[in-house]
Amino acid sequence: MKKYNSNQPLISLHLPKTGGRSFRIILETWFGQNLYDHYASNNTLPTHHPTDTPFSCIHGHFNSKQAFGALDYYPKNKQYVTLLRDPLKRQISYYRYMHFLKDKGLRDPSLPIFKYNSLDKFLNSCKPTFMKFFPSDMNENNYKDYIQSNFVSILILEKFQESVNHCASSLNKIGPKVPHKNKSGNKKESATPSTIKKFKVRNKFEYELYDYAANMLTP
């Protein structure tokens, strides 16, 4: 993969429900005060951060569909890292987390996700939109070459410690023991086998990308 250049910022692409908050803790141990957040809030776009600070990292929800993608903000700094998770587990985690927040009074009950009163109904309806969190010039046809040319490391949540160690080596850092933040949600409800099968067919490319990245960790 791409050799890390400490004179350019590392752009950390945080996909929702992939352990990004735990990974941020690790990034903070590596980059300290040179770790910058990239998150929209209350209809306010993320801040542009300096790109001339050595040993820096910009971490957050980059979204090319909402005008704050990686290329919208940092088109000249194509040096990426991201953390992936099994696509089915990611969507289940998202469903559970949103319902957890609604039960706590922290989400509007009229949001579209809450019209699905079961996990199966949600999984049978949700569409694969994960690519909006990647640079807009990465696609299904070029993703392998793109990863090799522009990513310093891709971590896998199911192999988190191994991934962190691999990423640390790429950045000339020390891999700490991984933390686990943002645990929540009702874990009793599970998806039926038929729903899982349909989900994997609809999300074929997300699994293809996930498997490709996971296999790169295998010696």
N, C-alpha and C positions, 0 to 999 in steps of 0.2 A: 504494500500500500504506500501512500505518499509519505515521504520522509518529513518529519516535523521541522518546521522553521520557527524558531522561538522569536524571531523578529516580526512575525505576523500573528495576529490574534487567532486562537483556536476557536472556531465557531461550533458550539455544542448544540445540536438539534434535539430538543426535548419533545419527544412524542408523548401525548397524554397517556397516563396509566402504564408507564414502562419503567417505573422506578427512578424517574428523573430527579425527584427531590433527594433521594438517597445518593444518587450520583453527584448532585450539586455539593453535598457535604464533602465528598471526596475531592471534587474540583477545588473546593475552597482550601483544602489542606495543601493542594498543589500550587494554587495561584494566589491565595491570600487576598489582599486588597485589589489585586488586578483581575479578580473575577467579577464580571458585570452581568446583571440580569437583563433579559429581553422578554418582557411580558406586557401584554396589553391589559389595561384595567379600567373599568368604568368608562368605556368608549374612548379611552385615551391610548394612542399608539405608543409603542415602546420608545425609549430614548435612544438616540444615536450615540454610540460610545467611541472613544478614540481608538484608532487602529495603529498608532505609532508607538504604543507602549510595549516594550519587550516582555515576554513571558506573561501574556494576558489571555483571557478566555471570556467569550461572550456566550452565555447559556440561557436558553429559554424556548418558548413556543414560537418558533418562526413559522409563519403561515403565508404562503404565496397567494392564497385565494383572498386574503384580506389586506393585501398591500404591506405586510410587514414580514415578508419572506427573507431568506438569507441573501438572495440577489437583489432584493429591493433596498436592503440596508448596506450590505457589504459586498458589492459585486466584484471587487478587486481582491478579496480575501477568501479564496476558495480552499480552505483548509478545515476539514470538518471531522467531527466525531459525533456518534449517536449511540443510543442504547435501544435495542429492539427487544420485543417480548413476543411469545407465541401469540399470534393474532386473535385466536379465540379467547385466550386468557385475558388479553388486553381489553376486548369488548365486554367480557363478563365483569371484569373489574370496574370498567367505566359505568356499567349499568348499576352495579351494586353501590358504587360510591355516590352516584347521583341520587339514588333512593335514600341512602344514608343521610345525605345533606338535606333532602326534602323532609325527612322525618325529624330532623333537627331544626326545621324552620329556616334553613339557609338557602333554599332554592325555591323558585316560583313553581307551584304545582301545575301551572298552565304550560310549562315548557314541553316541547314536542316529545321528548323521551318518556314523559310520564303518561302518555296515552297508551303505552304498552304495559298491560297489567301482569305480564309474565315475562320471564327471561327468554323463553322460546319465541314469543311474539316479537320481542325486540331483536333477537338474533336473526330471525327470518325476514326482518325489514331493514335493518341497518345496512348502509352501503359502504363499500371500501373507499375511504377518503384519506387514507394515511399519507398519500403522496404529496398532499398540500403542505406537509411539514418538512419536506425535502426541498432542495433547490429546484427551481422551476425548469431548469434545463436537464434534469435527470428524469429518465422515463423507462418504460418497460423494455425498450430496444437497446438502450445504451448503459443500463445500470451497472453491469459488471465492469466495463471499462471506466465508467464514471467513478465508481468506488475506488478502483485501483489508482486513479489519477488524482482524486481530490479528498479522499478520506484517510486520515492518519490511523484511525481505529474504529471498529464497530463492535460494541459490547452486546452481549446477550444476557438478558436478565436471568434465564434459567441456568446460566453458567457465569453468574455475576462475579464471584471471586476470581475465577480464572480469567474472565474478561478484563477485570480491573488490573490484574497483574500484567496482562498483555498490553493494555493501554499505557500503564505506567512505564513499561519498558520502551514503548514507542516515544514517550515524552521525556525519557531520561529522569523519571521520578520513581518514588518508592510506592508500591501498592499497599495501602492500608487494609485492615479488615473492613469488610463492607458493612455499613449500617442498614437498617430497614425502617424507613419512615412512611407515614401516611397509610397505615393499616386501618381499614374500616370496612363496614358493610356486612350485610346478612349473607353468610356463606352456605345457608341451608339449601337454597334453590339451585338446581343444576339443570343443564340443558339435556334434552333427549338425544339419543343417537342419530335419529333422522335429521334433527335440526343441525347437529354438528356436521353431518355429512354435507348438507346443503350449504352451510356456511363456508366450508372449506372449498367447495366448488366455486362459490361466488367470489371468494377472496384468494383465488389461485395465485395471483401475482404477489400478494403480500406474503404468502407462504414461500413462494419461490425466492423472494428477496431474503426473508428470514433464514431459510435453509442455506442459502449461499453464504450469508454472513456467519452462521453458526458453524458451517463446515470449515471456514477459514481458521477457526480456533483449534481445529483438530490437527495434531501433528501429522 
